[in-house]
Amino acid sequence: MKHHTSHATSRRAFLGTAAASAIAAPLSASAQTPAPGSEDMTYEVTRTEEEWRALLSDEEYRIMRAQGTEPRFSSRYVDEDSAGHFQCKGCDLTIYDSEWKTPRLIGWVFFYHARRDSVLLDIDEWPAVMAGDEDMAESQFVTEAHCRRCGSHLGHMIQVQGDLLHCINGASLTFVAGDAS
Ligand SMILES: [Zn+2]
């Protein structure tokens, strides 16, 4: 419960941004973003199932489009410590900067923050593959994080060793070395 305030702040920030972009962006009516939680939610980048299958590997599809979680230490980004930024593999939106990456020897890719307005939140059940780790504060439900632009599943917001972190599947990301854009 002690993180209620931070979640509430994120939600308010999103609501404000959604309202602003609806005014500023000359999108067609069908592409406008409705209120969070609406069943009419439409993402800025959409693809057919065939297009997603063509774009992603089977494992990436399982994670990004079916809310899966990659096996521990399966991503080379777990140990990636170069300067650069991480993009959503589904739409190339820059989401994480390397300066916010924090190495936690648990098996996934951890960040303190995402870029402004790059991530949306949902609710998910605690992934079975992440069960039984004393470094993570396990609970029945967990906050899910997905790409604001294409809706692809990234990972979860999790309390790890006392820090609230983005616990992300490396399979959902593409690392770009060098100055962040
Ligand atoms: Zn995306």
Backbone and ligand atoms as CSV (ligand in chain L), in Angstrom:
chain,resi,resn,atom,element,x,y,z
A,1,MET,N,N,0.828,-1.211,0.000
A,1,MET,CA,C,0.000,0.000,0.000
A,1,MET,C,C,0.865,1.265,0.000
A,2,LYS,N,N,2.102,1.139,0.452
A,2,LYS,CA,C,2.897,2.361,0.548
A,2,LYS,C,C,3.225,2.946,-0.825
A,3,HIS,N,N,2.956,2.184,-1.909
A,3,HIS,CA,C,3.224,2.727,-3.238
A,3,HIS,C,C,1.975,3.258,-3.917
A,4,HIS,N,N,0.909,3.345,-3.142
A,4,HIS,CA,C,-0.337,3.837,-3.729
A,4,HIS,C,C,-0.136,5.222,-4.322
A,5,THR,N,N,0.607,6.050,-3.637
A,5,THR,CA,C,0.763,7.433,-4.092
A,5,THR,C,C,1.454,7.501,-5.446
A,6,SER,N,N,2.514,6.703,-5.638
A,6,SER,CA,C,3.242,6.798,-6.899
A,6,SER,C,C,2.394,6.313,-8.056
A,7,HIS,N,N,1.587,5.272,-7.830
A,7,HIS,CA,C,0.721,4.804,-8.901
A,7,HIS,C,C,-0.317,5.863,-9.251
A,8,ALA,N,N,-0.862,6.470,-8.212
A,8,ALA,CA,C,-1.882,7.480,-8.451
A,8,ALA,C,C,-1.300,8.646,-9.234
A,9,THR,N,N,-0.059,9.005,-8.923
A,9,THR,CA,C,0.580,10.109,-9.634
A,9,THR,C,C,0.765,9.768,-11.100
A,10,SER,N,N,1.205,8.516,-11.382
A,10,SER,CA,C,1.410,8.108,-12.769
A,10,SER,C,C,0.106,8.182,-13.538
A,11,ARG,N,N,-0.960,7.755,-12.886
A,11,ARG,CA,C,-2.251,7.740,-13.571
A,11,ARG,C,C,-2.713,9.152,-13.883
A,12,ARG,N,N,-2.520,10.048,-12.933
A,12,ARG,CA,C,-2.922,11.428,-13.191
A,12,ARG,C,C,-2.092,12.014,-14.324
A,13,ALA,N,N,-0.794,11.715,-14.324
A,13,ALA,CA,C,0.078,12.230,-15.371
A,13,ALA,C,C,-0.384,11.736,-16.725
A,14,PHE,N,N,-0.770,10.463,-16.779
A,14,PHE,CA,C,-1.220,9.921,-18.055
A,14,PHE,C,C,-2.509,10.581,-18.508
A,15,LEU,N,N,-3.433,10.751,-17.594
A,15,LEU,CA,C,-4.718,11.333,-17.961
A,15,LEU,C,C,-4.519,12.717,-18.548
A,16,GLY,N,N,-3.633,13.484,-17.920
A,16,GLY,CA,C,-3.362,14.817,-18.428
A,16,GLY,C,C,-2.752,14.775,-19.811
A,17,THR,N,N,-1.830,13.856,-20.029
A,17,THR,CA,C,-1.155,13.751,-21.311
A,17,THR,C,C,-2.115,13.301,-22.397
A,18,ALA,N,N,-2.977,12.346,-22.063
A,18,ALA,CA,C,-3.917,11.842,-23.056
A,18,ALA,C,C,-4.825,12.975,-23.523
A,19,ALA,N,N,-5.246,13.799,-22.604
A,19,ALA,CA,C,-6.116,14.904,-22.972
A,19,ALA,C,C,-5.376,15.887,-23.864
A,20,ALA,N,N,-4.117,16.164,-23.528
A,20,ALA,CA,C,-3.338,17.120,-24.299
A,20,ALA,C,C,-3.080,16.614,-25.710
A,21,SER,N,N,-2.715,15.328,-25.845
A,21,SER,CA,C,-2.390,14.818,-27.168
A,21,SER,C,C,-3.635,14.702,-28.035
A,22,ALA,N,N,-4.791,14.505,-27.421
A,22,ALA,CA,C,-6.024,14.430,-28.206
A,22,ALA,C,C,-6.289,15.770,-28.872
A,23,ILE,N,N,-5.846,16.841,-28.222
A,23,ILE,CA,C,-6.048,18.167,-28.794
A,23,ILE,C,C,-4.961,18.473,-29.825
A,24,ALA,N,N,-3.719,18.118,-29.487
A,24,ALA,CA,C,-2.595,18.540,-30.314
A,24,ALA,C,C,-2.436,17.691,-31.570
A,25,ALA,N,N,-2.735,16.397,-31.478
A,25,ALA,CA,C,-2.451,15.515,-32.608
A,25,ALA,C,C,-3.639,15.462,-33.567
A,26,PRO,N,N,-3.407,15.765,-34.831
A,26,PRO,CA,C,-4.505,15.742,-35.815
A,26,PRO,C,C,-4.799,14.330,-36.295
A,27,LEU,N,N,-5.228,13.481,-35.377
A,27,LEU,CA,C,-5.491,12.095,-35.715
A,27,LEU,C,C,-6.927,11.935,-36.198
A,28,SER,N,N,-7.166,10.889,-36.934
A,28,SER,CA,C,-8.537,10.591,-37.322
A,28,SER,C,C,-9.309,10.161,-36.076
A,29,ALA,N,N,-10.611,10.207,-36.160
A,29,ALA,CA,C,-11.439,9.891,-34.996
A,29,ALA,C,C,-11.146,8.483,-34.480
A,30,SER,N,N,-10.909,7.536,-35.385
A,30,SER,CA,C,-10.707,6.156,-34.968
A,30,SER,C,C,-9.363,5.958,-34.283
A,31,ALA,N,N,-8.413,6.877,-34.490
A,31,ALA,CA,C,-7.081,6.710,-33.919
A,31,ALA,C,C,-6.909,7.471,-32.612
A,32,GLN,N,N,-7.897,8.240,-32.213
A,32,GLN,CA,C,-7.763,8.972,-30.952
A,32,GLN,C,C,-7.770,7.997,-29.788
A,33,THR,N,N,-7.044,8.348,-28.761
A,33,THR,CA,C,-6.932,7.480,-27.600
A,33,THR,C,C,-8.048,7.788,-26.617
A,34,PRO,N,N,-8.924,6.832,-26.373
A,34,PRO,CA,C,-9.997,7.065,-25.398
A,34,PRO,C,C,-9.461,6.957,-23.970
A,35,ALA,N,N,-10.310,7.134,-23.021
A,35,ALA,CA,C,-9.898,7.102,-21.622
A,35,ALA,C,C,-9.319,5.737,-21.270
A,36,PRO,N,N,-8.306,5.710,-20.379
A,36,PRO,CA,C,-7.744,4.429,-19.946
A,36,PRO,C,C,-8.838,3.519,-19.407
A,37,GLY,N,N,-8.726,2.252,-19.709
A,37,GLY,CA,C,-9.711,1.302,-19.233
A,37,GLY,C,C,-10.864,1.108,-20.200
A,38,SER,N,N,-10.961,1.983,-21.172
A,38,SER,CA,C,-12.047,1.845,-22.143
A,38,SER,C,C,-11.807,0.631,-23.017
A,39,GLU,N,N,-12.852,-0.085,-23.328
A,39,GLU,CA,C,-12.718,-1.232,-24.216
A,39,GLU,C,C,-12.509,-0.792,-25.655
A,40,ASP,N,N,-12.627,0.515,-25.901
A,40,ASP,CA,C,-12.406,1.038,-27.237
A,40,ASP,C,C,-10.966,1.507,-27.432
A,41,MET,N,N,-10.090,1.211,-26.474
A,41,MET,CA,C,-8.698,1.638,-26.535
A,41,MET,C,C,-8.070,1.228,-27.869
A,42,THR,N,N,-7.550,2.208,-28.587
A,42,THR,CA,C,-6.870,1.944,-29.855
A,42,THR,C,C,-5.476,2.538,-29.784
A,43,TYR,N,N,-4.465,1.743,-30.093
A,43,TYR,CA,C,-3.102,2.237,-30.021
A,43,TYR,C,C,-2.714,2.951,-31.309
A,44,GLU,N,N,-1.739,3.803,-31.175
A,44,GLU,CA,C,-1.282,4.598,-32.319
A,44,GLU,C,C,-0.735,3.700,-33.422
A,45,VAL,N,N,-0.004,2.652,-33.027
A,45,VAL,CA,C,0.509,1.681,-33.989
A,45,VAL,C,C,-0.277,0.384,-33.827
A,46,THR,N,N,-0.928,-0.043,-34.878
A,46,THR,CA,C,-1.667,-1.304,-34.844
A,46,THR,C,C,-1.185,-2.185,-35.994
A,47,ARG,N,N,-1.220,-3.500,-35.767
A,47,ARG,CA,C,-0.834,-4.461,-36.801
A,47,ARG,C,C,-1.799,-5.645,-36.713
A,48,THR,N,N,-1.972,-6.319,-37.813
A,48,THR,CA,C,-2.771,-7.538,-37.799
A,48,THR,C,C,-1.962,-8.651,-37.134
A,49,GLU,N,N,-2.631,-9.734,-36.746
A,49,GLU,CA,C,-1.909,-10.856,-36.157
A,49,GLU,C,C,-0.848,-11.382,-37.121
A,50,GLU,N,N,-1.158,-11.402,-38.401
A,50,GLU,CA,C,-0.188,-11.871,-39.396
A,50,GLU,C,C,1.033,-10.951,-39.430
A,51,GLU,N,N,0.799,-9.671,-39.319
A,51,GLU,CA,C,1.918,-8.727,-39.341
A,51,GLU,C,C,2.786,-8.870,-38.090
A,52,TRP,N,N,2.140,-9.086,-36.939
A,52,TRP,CA,C,2.918,-9.283,-35.717
A,52,TRP,C,C,3.746,-10.566,-35.811
A,53,ARG,N,N,3.143,-11.616,-36.336
A,53,ARG,CA,C,3.859,-12.888,-36.481
A,53,ARG,C,C,5.060,-12.736,-37.406
A,54,ALA,N,N,4.897,-11.919,-38.442
A,54,ALA,CA,C,5.993,-11.721,-39.390
A,54,ALA,C,C,7.105,-10.868,-38.788
A,55,LEU,N,N,6.711,-9.931,-37.930
A,55,LEU,CA,C,7.689,-9.007,-37.347
A,55,LEU,C,C,8.491,-9.655,-36.222
A,56,LEU,N,N,7.840,-10.517,-35.434
A,56,LEU,CA,C,8.449,-11.042,-34.212
A,56,LEU,C,C,8.782,-12.528,-34.338
A,57,SER,N,N,9.764,-12.966,-33.560
A,57,SER,CA,C,10.009,-14.402,-33.444
A,57,SER,C,C,8.876,-15.018,-32.608
A,58,ASP,N,N,8.810,-16.334,-32.576
A,58,ASP,CA,C,7.766,-16.995,-31.787
A,58,ASP,C,C,7.862,-16.598,-30.315
A,59,GLU,N,N,9.093,-16.552,-29.801
A,59,GLU,CA,C,9.285,-16.203,-28.387
A,59,GLU,C,C,8.918,-14.739,-28.130
A,60,GLU,N,N,9.315,-13.863,-29.028
A,60,GLU,CA,C,8.951,-12.450,-28.875
A,60,GLU,C,C,7.435,-12.288,-28.941
A,61,TYR,N,N,6.789,-13.007,-29.829
A,61,TYR,CA,C,5.327,-12.917,-29.935
A,61,TYR,C,C,4.677,-13.397,-28.636
A,62,ARG,N,N,5.157,-14.492,-28.103
A,62,ARG,CA,C,4.598,-15.042,-26.861
A,62,ARG,C,C,4.685,-14.012,-25.733
A,63,ILE,N,N,5.780,-13.290,-25.677
A,63,ILE,CA,C,5.980,-12.314,-24.613
A,63,ILE,C,C,5.227,-11.015,-24.902
A,64,MET,N,N,5.427,-10.462,-26.073
A,64,MET,CA,C,4.928,-9.109,-26.357
A,64,MET,C,C,3.435,-9.070,-26.669
A,65,ARG,N,N,2.926,-10.126,-27.293
A,65,ARG,CA,C,1.528,-10.104,-27.724
A,65,ARG,C,C,0.643,-11.042,-26.900
A,66,ALA,N,N,1.246,-11.898,-26.060
A,66,ALA,CA,C,0.452,-12.834,-25.245
A,66,ALA,C,C,0.859,-12.760,-23.778
A,67,GLN,N,N,1.451,-11.643,-23.386
A,67,GLN,CA,C,1.758,-11.354,-21.971
A,67,GLN,C,C,2.663,-12.399,-21.333
A,68,GLY,N,N,3.533,-13.017,-22.107
A,68,GLY,CA,C,4.433,-14.022,-21.553
A,68,GLY,C,C,5.618,-13.388,-20.828
A,69,THR,N,N,6.377,-14.223,-20.146
A,69,THR,CA,C,7.595,-13.771,-19.466
A,69,THR,C,C,8.744,-14.664,-19.900
A,70,GLU,N,N,9.842,-14.043,-20.290
A,70,GLU,CA,C,10.977,-14.826,-20.774
A,70,GLU,C,C,11.652,-15.566,-19.614
A,71,PRO,N,N,12.327,-16.682,-19.903
A,71,PRO,CA,C,13.055,-17.397,-18.853
A,71,PRO,C,C,14.163,-16.509,-18.261
A,72,ARG,N,N,14.484,-16.760,-17.011
A,72,ARG,CA,C,15.547,-15.984,-16.354
A,72,ARG,C,C,16.850,-16.040,-17.154
A,73,PHE,N,N,17.520,-14.911,-17.222
A,73,PHE,CA,C,18.848,-14.793,-17.837
A,73,PHE,C,C,18.857,-15.223,-19.305
A,74,SER,N,N,17.700,-15.187,-19.960
A,74,SER,CA,C,17.660,-15.575,-21.375
A,74,SER,C,C,18.015,-14.408,-22.295
A,75,SER,N,N,17.966,-13.169,-21.778
A,75,SER,CA,C,18.248,-12.007,-22.625
A,75,SER,C,C,19.669,-11.521,-22.426
A,76,ARG,N,N,20.334,-11.188,-23.542
A,76,ARG,CA,C,21.690,-10.626,-23.430
A,76,ARG,C,C,21.648,-9.231,-22.828
A,77,TYR,N,N,20.485,-8.607,-22.771
A,77,TYR,CA,C,20.388,-7.277,-22.189
A,77,TYR,C,C,20.463,-7.290,-20.665
A,78,VAL,N,N,20.345,-8.465,-20.055
A,78,VAL,CA,C,20.478,-8.535,-18.592
A,78,VAL,C,C,21.821,-7.936,-18.170
A,79,ASP,N,N,22.860,-8.214,-18.949
A,79,ASP,CA,C,24.210,-7.738,-18.620
A,79,ASP,C,C,24.642,-6.538,-19.459
A,80,GLU,N,N,23.750,-6.001,-20.250
A,80,GLU,CA,C,24.108,-4.875,-21.122
A,80,GLU,C,C,24.371,-3.629,-20.277
A,81,ASP,N,N,25.579,-3.082,-20.378
A,81,ASP,CA,C,25.864,-1.881,-19.590
A,81,ASP,C,C,26.443,-0.755,-20.440
A,82,SER,N,N,26.278,-0.838,-21.756
A,82,SER,CA,C,26.752,0.232,-22.639
A,82,SER,C,C,25.804,1.430,-22.569
A,83,ALA,N,N,26.345,2.594,-22.959
A,83,ALA,CA,C,25.510,3.792,-23.024
A,83,ALA,C,C,24.632,3.735,-24.260
A,84,GLY,N,N,23.385,4.087,-24.088
A,84,GLY,CA,C,22.458,4.068,-25.213
A,84,GLY,C,C,21.037,4.095,-24.729
A,85,HIS,N,N,20.137,3.565,-25.573
A,85,HIS,CA,C,18.732,3.539,-25.165
A,85,HIS,C,C,18.060,2.285,-25.704
A,86,PHE,N,N,16.924,1.982,-25.120
A,86,PHE,CA,C,16.187,0.766,-25.459
A,86,PHE,C,C,14.851,1.155,-26.075
A,87,GLN,N,N,14.587,0.544,-27.239
A,87,GLN,CA,C,13.338,0.817,-27.947
A,87,GLN,C,C,12.386,-0.365,-27.815
A,88,CYS,N,N,11.102,-0.096,-27.938
A,88,CYS,CA,C,10.112,-1.158,-28.052
A,88,CYS,C,C,10.349,-1.899,-29.362
A,89,LYS,N,N,10.439,-3.213,-29.300
A,89,LYS,CA,C,10.680,-3.991,-30.522
A,89,LYS,C,C,9.465,-3.989,-31.446
A,90,GLY,N,N,8.319,-3.614,-30.909
A,90,GLY,CA,C,7.108,-3.634,-31.722
A,90,GLY,C,C,6.880,-2.386,-32.551
A,91,CYS,N,N,7.493,-1.247,-32.145
A,91,CYS,CA,C,7.203,0.002,-32.859
A,91,CYS,C,C,8.361,0.995,-32.842
A,92,ASP,N,N,9.496,0.615,-32.236
A,92,ASP,CA,C,10.702,1.450,-32.180
A,92,ASP,C,C,10.575,2.690,-31.298
A,93,LEU,N,N,9.533,2.781,-30.504
A,93,LEU,CA,C,9.446,3.897,-29.553
A,93,LEU,C,C,10.556,3.767,-28.517
A,94,THR,N,N,11.312,4.836,-28.294
A,94,THR,CA,C,12.335,4.806,-27.255
A,94,THR,C,C,11.655,4.859,-25.886
A,95,ILE,N,N,11.948,3.858,-25.048
A,95,ILE,CA,C,11.259,3.759,-23.760
A,95,ILE,C,C,12.224,3.930,-22.587
A,96,TYR,N,N,13.372,3.265,-22.651
A,96,TYR,CA,C,14.306,3.299,-21.521
A,96,TYR,C,C,15.674,3.820,-21.950
A,97,ASP,N,N,16.288,4.601,-21.087
A,97,ASP,CA,C,17.669,5.047,-21.290
A,97,ASP,C,C,18.586,4.222,-20.406
A,98,SER,N,N,19.800,3.988,-20.908
A,98,SER,CA,C,20.732,3.119,-20.183
A,98,SER,C,C,21.080,3.683,-18.806
A,99,GLU,N,N,21.025,4.995,-18.654
A,99,GLU,CA,C,21.360,5.587,-17.365
A,99,GLU,C,C,20.370,5.188,-16.270
A,100,TRP,N,N,19.184,4.719,-16.671
A,100,TRP,CA,C,18.177,4.290,-15.697
A,100,TRP,C,C,18.186,2.788,-15.476
A,101,LYS,N,N,19.104,2.099,-16.145
A,101,LYS,CA,C,19.174,0.650,-15.997
A,101,LYS,C,C,19.910,0.315,-14.690
A,102,THR,N,N,19.434,-0.676,-13.998
A,102,THR,CA,C,20.081,-1.075,-12.750
A,102,THR,C,C,20.271,-2.590,-12.749
A,103,PRO,N,N,21.504,-3.044,-12.577
A,103,PRO,CA,C,21.753,-4.487,-12.614
A,103,PRO,C,C,21.258,-5.177,-11.348
A,104,ARG,N,N,20.341,-6.101,-11.517
A,104,ARG,CA,C,19.869,-6.935,-10.407
A,104,ARG,C,C,20.015,-8.371,-10.873
A,105,LEU,N,N,20.749,-9.153,-10.158
A,105,LEU,CA,C,21.093,-10.500,-10.612
A,105,LEU,C,C,19.938,-11.462,-10.361
A,106,ILE,N,N,18.812,-11.153,-10.993
A,106,ILE,CA,C,17.607,-11.950,-10.821
A,106,ILE,C,C,17.210,-12.602,-12.134
A,107,GLY,N,N,17.625,-12.008,-13.266
A,107,GLY,CA,C,17.376,-12.672,-14.539
A,107,GLY,C,C,16.613,-11.894,-15.572
A,108,TRP,N,N,16.154,-10.672,-15.220
A,108,TRP,CA,C,15.469,-9.841,-16.213
A,108,TRP,C,C,16.169,-8.494,-16.293
A,109,VAL,N,N,15.583,-7.565,-17.047
A,109,VAL,CA,C,16.213,-6.272,-17.291
A,109,VAL,C,C,15.475,-5.221,-16.462
A,110,PHE,N,N,16.209,-4.516,-15.619
A,110,PHE,CA,C,15.572,-3.617,-14.650
A,110,PHE,C,C,15.927,-2.156,-14.909
A,111,PHE,N,N,14.898,-1.309,-14.774
A,111,PHE,CA,C,15.088,0.135,-14.916
A,111,PHE,C,C,14.373,0.852,-13.765
A,112,TYR,N,N,14.972,1.996,-13.360
A,112,TYR,CA,C,14.298,2.824,-12.360
A,112,TYR,C,C,13.122,3.585,-12.982
A,113,HIS,N,N,13.300,4.026,-14.230
A,113,HIS,CA,C,12.290,4.873,-14.865
A,113,HIS,C,C,12.156,4.530,-16.338
A,114,ALA,N,N,11.005,4.896,-16.893
A,114,ALA,CA,C,10.806,4.908,-18.343
A,114,ALA,C,C,10.758,6.364,-18.781
A,115,ARG,N,N,10.936,6.566,-20.073
A,115,ARG,CA,C,10.770,7.917,-20.590
A,115,ARG,C,C,9.332,8.393,-20.395
A,116,ARG,N,N,9.198,9.693,-20.334
A,116,ARG,CA,C,7.878,10.292,-20.121
A,116,ARG,C,C,6.886,9.822,-21.193
A,117,ASP,N,N,5.728,9.405,-20.763
A,117,ASP,CA,C,4.619,9.046,-21.660
A,117,ASP,C,C,4.947,7.885,-22.605
A,118,SER,N,N,5.850,6.997,-22.202
A,118,SER,CA,C,6.195,5.873,-23.081
A,118,SER,C,C,5.546,4.563,-22.655
A,119,VAL,N,N,5.091,4.497,-21.397
A,119,VAL,CA,C,4.574,3.243,-20.847
A,119,VAL,C,C,3.172,3.453,-20.283
A,120,LEU,N,N,2.305,2.503,-20.554
A,120,LEU,CA,C,0.989,2.463,-19.922
A,120,LEU,C,C,0.945,1.268,-18.969
A,121,LEU,N,N,0.064,1.347,-17.995
A,121,LEU,CA,C,-0.001,0.314,-16.960
A,121,LEU,C,C,-1.328,-0.434,-17.005
A,122,ASP,N,N,-1.250,-1.685,-16.592
A,122,ASP,CA,C,-2.438,-2.522,-16.504
A,122,ASP,C,C,-2.268,-3.399,-15.262
A,123,ILE,N,N,-3.207,-4.306,-15.035
A,123,ILE,CA,C,-3.091,-5.234,-13.913
A,123,ILE,C,C,-2.931,-6.644,-14.461
A,124,ASP,N,N,-2.100,-7.445,-13.791
A,124,ASP,CA,C,-1.794,-8.790,-14.264
A,124,ASP,C,C,-1.657,-9.685,-13.034
A,125,GLU,N,N,-1.753,-10.974,-13.233
A,125,GLU,CA,C,-1.462,-11.893,-12.133
A,125,GLU,C,C,0.041,-12.149,-12.102
A,126,TRP,N,N,0.533,-12.448,-10.917
A,126,TRP,CA,C,1.972,-12.660,-10.759
A,126,TRP,C,C,2.425,-13.820,-11.656
A,127,PRO,N,N,3.405,-13.584,-12.543
A,127,PRO,CA,C,3.831,-14.647,-13.475
A,127,PRO,C,C,4.451,-15.834,-12.739
A,128,ALA,N,N,4.029,-17.031,-13.121
A,128,ALA,CA,C,4.513,-18.231,-12.443
A,128,ALA,C,C,6.030,-18.362,-12.540
A,129,VAL,N,N,6.596,-17.924,-13.670
A,129,VAL,CA,C,8.042,-18.064,-13.861
A,129,VAL,C,C,8.821,-17.175,-12.891
A,130,MET,N,N,8.137,-16.179,-12.304
A,130,MET,CA,C,8.800,-15.262,-11.376
A,130,MET,C,C,8.534,-15.616,-9.913
A,131,ALA,N,N,7.924,-16.759,-9.698
A,131,ALA,CA,C,7.569,-17.127,-8.317
A,131,ALA,C,C,8.788,-17.578,-7.520
A,132,GLY,N,N,8.703,-17.393,-6.219
A,132,GLY,CA,C,9.670,-17.979,-5.307
A,132,GLY,C,C,11.010,-17.275,-5.220
A,133,ASP,N,N,11.076,-15.994,-5.600
A,133,ASP,CA,C,12.335,-15.256,-5.494
A,133,ASP,C,C,12.261,-14.311,-4.306
A,134,GLU,N,N,13.119,-14.505,-3.351
A,134,GLU,CA,C,13.038,-13.708,-2.126
A,134,GLU,C,C,13.441,-12.245,-2.351
A,135,ASP,N,N,14.065,-11.929,-3.500
A,135,ASP,CA,C,14.443,-10.545,-3.778
A,135,ASP,C,C,13.259,-9.701,-4.258
A,136,MET,N,N,12.183,-10.364,-4.681
A,136,MET,CA,C,11.037,-9.639,-5.207
A,136,MET,C,C,9.847,-9.817,-4.278
A,137,ALA,N,N,9.142,-8.702,-4.027
A,137,ALA,CA,C,7.997,-8.728,-3.124
A,137,ALA,C,C,6.791,-9.283,-3.875
A,138,GLU,N,N,6.610,-10.584,-3.812
A,138,GLU,CA,C,5.572,-11.260,-4.586
A,138,GLU,C,C,4.186,-11.002,-4.006
A,139,SER,N,N,3.215,-10.870,-4.907
A,139,SER,CA,C,1.823,-10.721,-4.492
A,139,SER,C,C,0.947,-11.363,-5.561
A,140,GLN,N,N,-0.335,-11.467,-5.289
A,140,GLN,CA,C,-1.209,-12.141,-6.249
A,140,GLN,C,C,-1.308,-11.359,-7.556
A,141,PHE,N,N,-1.454,-10.046,-7.422
A,141,PHE,CA,C,-1.573,-9.209,-8.607
A,141,PHE,C,C,-0.358,-8.293,-8.716
A,142,VAL,N,N,-0.051,-7.924,-9.940
A,142,VAL,CA,C,1.114,-7.096,-10.176
A,142,VAL,C,C,0.768,-6.093,-11.270
A,143,THR,N,N,1.415,-4.933,-11.221
A,143,THR,CA,C,1.176,-3.914,-12.232
A,143,THR,C,C,1.948,-4.253,-13.495
A,144,GLU,N,N,1.217,-4.377,-14.581
A,144,GLU,CA,C,1.812,-4.733,-15.866
A,144,GLU,C,C,2.188,-3.462,-16.616
A,145,ALA,N,N,3.284,-3.488,-17.367
A,145,ALA,CA,C,3.729,-2.332,-18.161
A,145,ALA,C,C,3.736,-2.696,-19.640
A,146,HIS,N,N,3.133,-1.841,-20.458
A,146,HIS,CA,C,3.156,-2.079,-21.900
A,146,HIS,C,C,3.400,-0.788,-22.657
A,147,CYS,N,N,3.798,-0.940,-23.901
A,147,CYS,CA,C,4.169,0.205,-24.738
A,147,CYS,C,C,2.966,1.088,-25.009
A,148,ARG,N,N,3.155,2.370,-24.802
A,148,ARG,CA,C,2.071,3.335,-25.044
A,148,ARG,C,C,1.689,3.389,-26.525
A,149,ARG,N,N,2.648,3.138,-27.413
A,149,ARG,CA,C,2.359,3.365,-28.836
A,149,ARG,C,C,1.772,2.145,-29.543
A,150,CYS,N,N,2.229,0.921,-29.182
A,150,CYS,CA,C,1.726,-0.251,-29.903
A,150,CYS,C,C,1.070,-1.278,-28.981
A,151,GLY,N,N,1.107,-1.043,-27.668
A,151,GLY,CA,C,0.425,-1.924,-26.735
A,151,GLY,C,C,1.168,-3.201,-26.401
A,152,SER,N,N,2.379,-3.364,-26.917
A,152,SER,CA,C,3.111,-4.606,-26.654
A,152,SER,C,C,3.518,-4.716,-25.186
A,153,HIS,N,N,3.397,-5.918,-24.664
A,153,HIS,CA,C,3.771,-6.194,-23.269
A,153,HIS,C,C,5.283,-6.049,-23.089
A,154,LEU,N,N,5.663,-5.290,-22.065
A,154,LEU,CA,C,7.089,-5.099,-21.767
A,154,LEU,C,C,7.502,-5.907,-20.547
A,155,GLY,N,N,6.723,-5.824,-19.474
A,155,GLY,CA,C,7.069,-6.494,-18.224
A,155,GLY,C,C,6.169,-6.012,-17.111
A,156,HIS,N,N,6.744,-5.809,-15.924
A,156,HIS,CA,C,5.932,-5.438,-14.764
A,156,HIS,C,C,6.655,-4.413,-13.903
A,157,MET,N,N,5.873,-3.733,-13.061
A,157,MET,CA,C,6.435,-2.856,-12.038
A,157,MET,C,C,6.502,-3.677,-10.751
A,158,ILE,N,N,7.706,-3.855,-10.240
A,158,ILE,CA,C,7.878,-4.784,-9.129
A,158,ILE,C,C,8.808,-4.193,-8.064
A,159,GLN,N,N,8.470,-4.489,-6.830
A,159,GLN,CA,C,9.309,-4.102,-5.705
A,159,GLN,C,C,10.469,-5.094,-5.618
A,160,VAL,N,N,11.676,-4.603,-5.881
A,160,VAL,CA,C,12.855,-5.463,-5.905
A,160,VAL,C,C,13.892,-4.920,-4.928
A,161,GLN,N,N,14.225,-5.694,-3.953
A,161,GLN,CA,C,15.259,-5.312,-2.996
A,161,GLN,C,C,15.018,-3.891,-2.472
A,162,GLY,N,N,13.749,-3.559,-2.259
A,162,GLY,CA,C,13.404,-2.267,-1.673
A,162,GLY,C,C,13.145,-1.155,-2.670
A,163,ASP,N,N,13.381,-1.397,-3.976
A,163,ASP,CA,C,13.142,-0.371,-4.994
A,163,ASP,C,C,11.975,-0.769,-5.891
A,164,LEU,N,N,11.139,0.192,-6.247
A,164,LEU,CA,C,10.083,-0.069,-7.232
A,164,LEU,C,C,10.692,0.092,-8.624
A,165,LEU,N,N,10.781,-1.013,-9.362
A,165,LEU,CA,C,11.496,-1.027,-10.641
A,165,LEU,C,C,10.617,-1.539,-11.763
A,166,HIS,N,N,10.994,-1.160,-12.976
A,166,HIS,CA,C,10.437,-1.781,-14.173
A,166,HIS,C,C,11.221,-3.080,-14.383
A,167,CYS,N,N,10.537,-4.218,-14.295
A,167,CYS,CA,C,11.149,-5.535,-14.503
A,167,CYS,C,C,10.740,-5.974,-15.910
A,168,ILE,N,N,11.671,-5.887,-16.849
A,168,ILE,CA,C,11.315,-5.926,-18.269
A,168,ILE,C,C,11.921,-7.141,-18.963
A,169,ASN,N,N,11.157,-7.691,-19.899
A,169,ASN,CA,C,11.657,-8.759,-20.757
A,169,ASN,C,C,12.587,-8.152,-21.804
A,170,GLY,N,N,13.810,-8.629,-21.856
A,170,GLY,CA,C,14.731,-8.145,-22.874
A,170,GLY,C,C,14.213,-8.418,-24.274
A,171,ALA,N,N,13.407,-9.456,-24.418
A,171,ALA,CA,C,12.854,-9.822,-25.729
A,171,ALA,C,C,11.936,-8.749,-26.286
A,172,SER,N,N,11.446,-7.865,-25.434
A,172,SER,CA,C,10.534,-6.810,-25.897
A,172,SER,C,C,11.286,-5.566,-26.356
A,173,LEU,N,N,12.615,-5.571,-26.200
A,173,LEU,CA,C,13.401,-4.367,-26.429
A,173,LEU,C,C,14.442,-4.538,-27.517
A,174,THR,N,N,14.823,-3.421,-28.116
A,174,THR,CA,C,15.975,-3.357,-29.011
A,174,THR,C,C,16.916,-2.309,-28.446
A,175,PHE,N,N,18.188,-2.682,-28.204
A,175,PHE,CA,C,19.155,-1.730,-27.669
A,175,PHE,C,C,19.840,-0.991,-28.806
A,176,VAL,N,N,19.946,0.317,-28.645
A,176,VAL,CA,C,20.647,1.164,-29.623
A,176,VAL,C,C,21.767,1.876,-28.880
A,177,ALA,N,N,23.012,1.564,-29.240
A,177,ALA,CA,C,24.164,2.159,-28.557
A,177,ALA,C,C,24.358,3.604,-29.018
A,178,GLY,N,N,25.023,4.375,-28.170
A,178,GLY,CA,C,25.323,5.760,-28.522
A,178,GLY,C,C,24.373,6.729,-27.874
A,179,ASP,N,N,24.453,7.989,-28.301
A,179,ASP,CA,C,23.628,9.030,-27.715
A,179,ASP,C,C,22.150,8.715,-27.915
A,180,ALA,N,N,21.404,8.881,-26.848
A,180,ALA,CA,C,19.964,8.626,-26.930
A,180,ALA,C,C,19.296,9.661,-27.822
A,181,SER,N,N,18.308,9.222,-28.547
A,181,SER,CA,C,17.571,10.152,-29.410
A,181,SER,C,C,16.232,10.493,-28.781
L,1,ZN,ZN,ZN,5.688,-0.331,-28.994
